[in-house]
Each structure stands twice: as structure tokens, then as C-alpha cells.
Amino acid sequence: MARDRFEQQIEAVRAALDDRSTAAAHTLLAKTLRTGNGHLVALVADALEDTDAALLRALPEAFTRLLEDPIKRDPGCRGKVAIARALDRVEVREVELFLQGVRHVQREPVWGGRVDTAAELRGICGMALVHARAERALVEVALLIADPEPRARIAAARALAASGDRMVAEPLLRLRIAIGEAEGEVLGECFAALLELVGAQGIEDVAPYLRHADATLAEAAALALGGSRLPGAFAALRAADASLVGAGSRRIRLLAIALLRDPEAWSWLLEQVERGSKAIALDAIDALATFRHDAELVARVRAAVAERGEPSVTQHADDALADGAP
């Protein structure tokens, strides 16, 4: 019975959001924000736009309410996350709210212990503080880059890049990289943030990881370089000795070269299709197939495959370049 009632509440909120111009809809949505139910609050906050001024003004109070008995009221921090994201999205700079959020830890019971469900919230609020150019923004983000939760550290790396403040952000990123990071995804974000922040000067810091014995770190470095599209990134990727890493890392390295979208890089990959070993040719085809909707590039790939004249490679190319291929 209680579940049926809750589902009815959800349906009513969704209906009000579909036509929020009426007084009845606005009243229902405002009441929903006062319920202290994180799931319902999230439904409203996720849908708000900058034209919903009155409802946006109600979000800070709703956030405070969800901080009271938060595990019961807002399991998973869903409501608080939606509020912080909405305020940042519409550029409402609620600095005190973001400071609360970036420091919030919510350890919820799970089988065998407890888990912190507030990492996403801390990350969103860290970025929101940077967007707001808050006085303590980079202090909080500096703490976040050492957060126990990988998700928060990823958000911190992105926030440091978004700050554009080389004097503070660059040393923090270099320190995080230098002291080590067990999570490849986090290190990849640190690489990407450093490259975004300092440009080509960061390539020499990232390139050595292409030869790292840990394939996860080598792949993170490759993708960061590929995503940067910086001059010099192709030379670093091409120079990486494929014999020092496994086939999986080679595939990622070739994909990174394709992601540069650089004419010289694409020509080099086409050369591998035409003249490289079979294993490298297949990986190069897969890398270039990322852009299978580029008709001109597809034609060049097919021409290189035809020049090679190897039936199994031709079949692989046909499969990789087909519409809907993974």
C-alpha cells in the first residue's frame, strides 16, 4: 500500500513537471521540495531550468532538510546531488551550500559494512565552487584530490583543469601524479587535466607512462594524450615501444592516435593497415572505425585494405566499418 502511494506521488510530480505553468502544478512542486524525500526532491531539481526562479529559490532549504537524518531522508544522496547540480547548471552561486556539499560524507550500511555514497556530491560541489570562483574553491578541491573515493578524485582533477589557475592547479596535479595513484581512471583524468591546463608542456610528463609496466596506467596515458589533440602528442604515441606493453595497450595506443583526428596521424594508421603486421593492421582498422561515419576516411581505409589484399583483413574491415558496429 505504501509503495503504491509513493508511486502515485512520483506520477503526480512528473505530471506537474510536464505542465508546470499552472498554479496547481507549481504548488505541488513547491510542496514536494519541502517533503524531505530525496527521491522526490531529485525528480523536481533535475527538471528545473533558469526560468523556474521560485522553485530554484527553494532548493537551498530543501538541501538543508536532506542533511538532517540524511541516510533515511536521502539514501544515495540523490536529492542533494540533484540540487547541487541544478544550482550549478543555472549558475545560482550558493557558495555556502556547495561548501556543505563538498565536505559531506554519508556512510550508509551495506552488506558487510558501510559505503560512502556522497562522493558524487562532493565532486559536483567542488566543481560548482570553481565555477562560482569562491574564495575557498581550490582549497576544497585540493582536499578533494586526496579524497578516499576515486569518483571524488576524478571530479577534483576536472575541477582543477576548469579553474584555469596554473599557479595552484598545476602543482596539485603534478603532485597527485608524482605520488602515485592506484586507480587508472583517476590518473587518466589527472593526465587529461594537466594537458588541458598547461598544453604541450605536459606531454613530457605523461609520455613516460606509455611504457609503464601496469597496462592500466599505460592506457590511461595514451587516451589522455589522444583526447588532448595537442601538437606533439602523435610523436609521443608513435614513439612508444609497443614491445614493452601488451596487445591490449597497443590497441588503446592506436585508438588514441586515431582520436587525435590529425591528418598525419590518420595517414600513419592507414600505413599500418596497408603494410603493418596483421595484428597491428586489424587494430589500426578498429581505431579508424571509430570515425566510420566519415565517408572520406572510410574510403581511405577500404583503399588501404584493398592494397593489402588479404581476405581476412578485408572481412575484418567490412565488419568494423559497417553501420551499427560496436
C-alpha positions as CSV (number, residue, x, y, z in Angstrom):
1,M,0.0,0.0,0.0
2,A,2.8,2.4,1.0
3,R,4.6,1.6,-2.2
4,D,1.5,2.2,-4.3
5,R,1.1,5.6,-2.7
6,F,4.7,6.5,-3.3
7,E,4.4,5.6,-7.0
8,Q,1.3,7.8,-7.2
9,Q,3.3,10.7,-5.8
10,I,6.0,10.1,-8.4
11,E,3.4,10.1,-11.2
12,A,1.8,13.3,-9.8
13,V,5.2,15.1,-9.7
14,R,6.0,14.0,-13.2
15,A,2.7,15.3,-14.4
16,A,3.2,18.6,-12.7
17,L,6.7,18.9,-14.3
18,D,5.2,18.3,-17.7
19,D,2.9,21.3,-17.2
20,R,4.5,23.5,-14.5
21,S,2.8,26.7,-15.7
22,T,-0.4,26.1,-13.7
23,A,-0.8,27.3,-10.2
24,A,-1.7,23.8,-9.0
25,A,1.4,22.3,-10.6
26,H,3.7,24.9,-9.0
27,T,2.1,24.4,-5.6
28,L,2.6,20.6,-5.8
29,L,6.3,21.0,-6.9
30,A,7.0,23.5,-4.1
31,K,5.4,21.1,-1.6
32,T,7.5,18.3,-3.0
33,L,10.6,20.2,-2.3
34,R,9.5,20.5,1.3
35,T,8.9,16.8,1.8
36,G,12.4,15.9,2.8
37,N,12.3,12.8,0.5
38,G,15.4,12.7,-1.6
39,H,14.0,10.7,-4.4
40,L,11.1,13.1,-4.9
41,V,13.2,16.2,-4.5
42,A,15.6,14.9,-7.1
43,L,12.8,14.5,-9.6
44,V,12.0,18.2,-9.3
45,A,15.5,19.5,-9.1
46,D,16.7,17.6,-12.1
47,A,14.0,19.2,-14.3
48,L,14.4,22.8,-13.2
49,E,15.5,25.5,-15.6
50,D,16.6,29.1,-15.1
51,T,13.0,30.2,-15.7
52,D,11.8,28.3,-12.6
53,A,13.0,31.1,-10.3
54,A,10.7,30.5,-7.4
55,L,11.4,26.8,-7.2
56,L,15.1,27.4,-7.6
57,R,15.0,29.7,-4.5
58,A,13.5,26.8,-2.5
59,L,16.4,24.4,-3.3
60,P,18.8,25.6,-0.5
61,E,16.2,25.0,2.2
62,A,15.5,21.6,0.6
63,F,19.2,20.7,0.7
64,T,19.4,21.6,4.4
65,R,16.4,19.5,5.1
66,L,18.0,16.5,3.4
67,L,21.1,16.9,5.5
68,E,19.0,16.1,8.6
69,D,18.9,12.3,9.1
70,P,20.4,12.0,5.6
71,I,20.6,8.2,5.3
72,K,16.9,7.9,6.0
73,R,15.7,11.0,4.0
74,D,18.2,10.9,1.1
75,P,19.8,7.5,0.6
76,G,22.5,7.6,-2.0
77,C,22.5,11.4,-1.8
78,R,20.3,11.5,-4.8
79,G,18.3,14.6,-3.8
80,K,21.4,16.6,-2.6
81,V,23.2,15.7,-5.8
82,A,20.3,16.9,-8.0
83,I,20.0,20.1,-6.0
84,A,23.7,20.9,-6.3
85,R,23.8,20.1,-10.0
86,A,20.7,22.2,-10.7
87,L,22.1,25.2,-9.0
88,D,25.4,24.9,-10.7
89,R,23.7,24.3,-14.1
90,V,21.6,27.5,-13.9
91,E,24.5,29.5,-12.4
92,V,23.0,30.1,-9.0
93,R,26.1,30.5,-6.9
94,E,25.0,29.2,-3.5
95,V,28.6,29.0,-2.1
96,E,27.6,28.0,1.5
97,L,25.5,25.1,0.1
98,F,28.4,24.0,-2.1
99,L,30.8,24.2,0.9
100,Q,28.5,21.9,2.9
101,G,28.2,19.5,0.0
102,V,31.9,19.3,-0.8
103,R,32.6,18.3,2.8
104,H,29.7,15.9,3.2
105,V,30.4,12.2,3.9
106,Q,27.4,9.8,4.0
107,R,28.4,6.3,5.1
108,E,25.4,4.0,4.5
109,P,25.1,0.4,5.7
110,V,25.6,-2.3,3.1
111,W,26.2,-6.0,3.4
112,G,29.4,-6.4,5.3
113,G,30.0,-2.8,6.3
114,R,29.3,0.7,5.2
115,V,29.9,2.7,2.0
116,D,30.3,6.4,1.4
117,T,27.6,7.5,-1.0
118,A,28.5,11.2,-1.1
119,A,31.5,11.1,-3.4
120,E,29.5,12.3,-6.4
121,L,28.0,15.1,-4.3
122,R,31.5,16.2,-3.2
123,G,32.7,16.3,-6.8
124,I,29.8,18.3,-8.1
125,C,30.1,20.8,-5.3
126,G,33.8,21.1,-5.8
127,M,33.3,22.0,-9.5
128,A,30.4,24.4,-8.5
129,L,32.8,26.2,-6.2
130,V,35.3,26.6,-9.0
131,H,32.5,27.9,-11.4
132,A,31.5,30.3,-8.6
133,R,35.1,31.5,-8.2
134,A,34.6,31.0,-4.5
135,E,37.4,32.2,-2.3
136,R,38.0,28.6,-0.9
137,A,37.3,26.8,-4.1
138,L,40.8,25.5,-4.8
139,V,41.4,24.8,-1.1
140,E,38.4,22.4,-1.1
141,V,39.4,20.9,-4.4
142,A,42.9,20.3,-3.1
143,L,41.4,18.3,-0.3
144,L,39.2,16.5,-2.8
145,I,42.1,15.4,-5.0
146,A,43.2,13.3,-2.0
147,D,39.7,12.0,-1.2
148,P,39.4,8.3,-0.3
149,E,36.8,7.8,-3.1
150,P,38.0,7.6,-6.7
151,R,34.9,9.3,-8.1
152,A,35.7,12.4,-6.0
153,R,39.3,12.5,-7.1
154,I,38.2,12.3,-10.7
155,A,35.9,15.3,-10.2
156,A,38.7,17.1,-8.4
157,A,41.0,16.7,-11.4
158,R,38.4,18.0,-13.7
159,A,37.7,21.0,-11.4
160,L,41.4,21.8,-11.3
161,A,41.5,21.9,-15.1
162,A,38.3,24.0,-15.2
163,S,39.8,26.5,-12.8
164,G,42.5,27.6,-15.3
165,D,44.7,28.6,-12.4
166,R,48.1,27.2,-13.3
167,M,49.8,28.5,-10.2
168,V,47.6,26.4,-7.9
169,A,46.2,23.7,-10.1
170,E,49.3,22.6,-11.9
171,P,51.4,21.8,-8.8
172,L,48.4,19.9,-7.3
173,L,48.0,17.8,-10.4
174,R,51.8,17.1,-10.7
175,L,51.9,16.1,-7.1
176,R,49.0,13.7,-7.5
177,I,50.7,12.1,-10.5
178,A,54.1,12.0,-8.8
179,I,53.0,10.4,-5.5
180,G,51.1,7.7,-7.4
181,E,47.5,6.7,-8.0
182,A,46.2,3.2,-7.8
183,E,43.1,3.9,-10.0
184,G,43.9,4.1,-13.7
185,E,40.8,6.2,-14.4
186,V,41.8,8.8,-11.8
187,L,45.3,9.0,-13.1
188,G,43.9,9.3,-16.7
189,E,41.8,12.3,-15.5
190,C,44.9,13.8,-13.9
191,F,46.8,13.4,-17.1
192,A,44.0,14.9,-19.1
193,A,43.6,17.8,-16.7
194,L,47.3,18.6,-16.8
195,L,47.3,18.6,-20.6
196,E,44.3,20.8,-20.7
197,L,45.8,23.2,-18.2
198,V,49.4,23.5,-19.5
199,G,49.1,22.3,-23.1
200,A,52.1,20.8,-24.9
201,Q,54.4,21.3,-21.9
202,G,52.6,18.5,-20.1
203,I,53.3,15.9,-22.8
204,E,56.8,15.1,-21.4
205,D,55.1,14.3,-18.0
206,V,52.5,12.0,-19.5
207,A,54.5,10.2,-22.2
208,P,56.7,8.1,-19.9
209,Y,53.6,6.3,-18.6
210,L,53.0,4.9,-22.1
211,R,55.8,2.4,-21.3
212,H,54.6,1.7,-17.8
213,A,54.5,-2.0,-16.7
214,D,51.0,-1.5,-15.5
215,A,48.8,-1.7,-18.6
216,T,46.0,0.3,-17.0
217,L,48.4,3.3,-16.4
218,A,49.8,3.0,-19.9
219,E,46.3,3.0,-21.4
220,A,45.3,6.0,-19.3
221,A,48.3,8.0,-20.5
222,A,47.5,7.0,-24.2
223,L,43.9,8.1,-24.0
224,A,44.7,11.3,-22.3
225,L,47.2,12.2,-25.0
226,G,44.8,11.2,-27.7
227,G,42.0,13.2,-26.2
228,S,44.2,16.3,-25.8
229,R,44.7,16.7,-29.6
230,L,47.9,18.6,-28.8
231,P,50.8,19.1,-31.3
232,G,53.4,16.7,-30.2
233,A,51.0,14.1,-28.8
234,F,51.2,12.0,-32.0
235,A,55.0,11.9,-31.9
236,A,54.9,10.7,-28.3
237,L,52.3,8.0,-29.0
238,R,54.1,6.8,-32.1
239,A,57.4,6.6,-30.3
240,A,56.1,4.4,-27.6
241,D,57.7,1.0,-27.9
242,A,54.8,-1.4,-28.4
243,S,57.1,-4.3,-27.4
244,L,57.0,-3.1,-23.8
245,V,53.3,-3.3,-23.4
246,G,50.7,-6.0,-24.2
247,A,48.4,-6.2,-27.2
248,G,45.6,-4.6,-25.2
249,S,47.7,-1.5,-24.6
250,R,48.7,-1.4,-28.3
251,R,45.1,-1.3,-29.3
252,I,44.4,1.6,-26.9
253,R,47.5,3.4,-28.2
254,L,46.3,3.1,-31.8
255,L,42.9,4.3,-30.7
256,A,44.5,7.3,-29.0
257,I,46.3,8.1,-32.2
258,A,43.0,8.0,-34.1
259,L,41.4,10.2,-31.5
260,L,43.9,13.0,-32.4
261,R,41.9,13.5,-35.6
262,D,45.2,14.7,-37.1
263,P,45.8,14.1,-40.8
264,E,49.4,12.9,-40.2
265,A,48.2,10.5,-37.5
266,W,45.5,9.1,-39.7
267,S,47.9,8.7,-42.6
268,W,50.2,6.7,-40.3
269,L,47.4,4.4,-39.2
270,L,46.4,3.8,-42.8
271,E,50.0,2.9,-43.5
272,Q,49.8,0.3,-40.7
273,V,46.6,-1.1,-42.3
274,E,48.4,-1.4,-45.7
275,R,51.8,-2.6,-44.6
276,G,51.9,-3.4,-40.9
277,S,51.7,-6.9,-39.3
278,K,48.3,-8.4,-39.4
279,A,47.7,-7.9,-35.7
280,I,48.6,-4.2,-36.0
281,A,46.6,-3.8,-39.2
282,L,43.5,-5.1,-37.5
283,D,43.9,-2.9,-34.5
284,A,44.5,0.1,-36.8
285,I,41.3,-0.6,-38.7
286,D,39.4,-0.8,-35.4
287,A,40.9,2.5,-34.3
288,L,39.9,4.3,-37.5
289,A,36.5,2.7,-37.4
290,T,35.7,5.0,-34.5
291,F,35.0,7.5,-37.3
292,R,33.1,5.1,-39.5
293,H,30.6,7.9,-40.3
294,D,33.3,9.9,-42.1
295,A,32.8,8.7,-45.6
296,E,36.1,10.0,-46.9
297,L,38.1,8.3,-44.2
298,V,36.2,5.0,-44.7
299,A,37.1,5.2,-48.4
300,R,40.7,5.6,-47.5
301,V,40.6,2.6,-45.1
302,R,39.0,0.4,-47.8
303,A,41.6,1.5,-50.3
304,A,44.4,0.6,-47.9
305,V,42.8,-2.8,-47.2
306,A,42.4,-3.4,-50.9
307,E,46.1,-2.6,-51.4
308,R,47.0,-5.1,-48.7
309,G,44.9,-7.8,-50.5
310,E,44.4,-10.1,-47.5
311,P,40.9,-11.6,-47.4
312,S,40.7,-12.0,-43.6
313,V,41.7,-8.3,-43.1
314,T,39.2,-7.3,-45.8
315,Q,36.5,-9.2,-43.9
316,H,37.5,-7.6,-40.6
317,A,37.3,-4.1,-42.2
318,D,33.9,-4.8,-43.6
319,D,32.6,-5.8,-40.1
320,A,34.3,-2.9,-38.3
321,L,33.1,-0.3,-40.8
322,A,29.6,-1.5,-41.0
323,D,26.9,0.8,-39.6
324,G,26.0,-0.2,-36.1
325,A,29.4,-1.9,-35.5
326,P,30.5,-1.6,-31.8
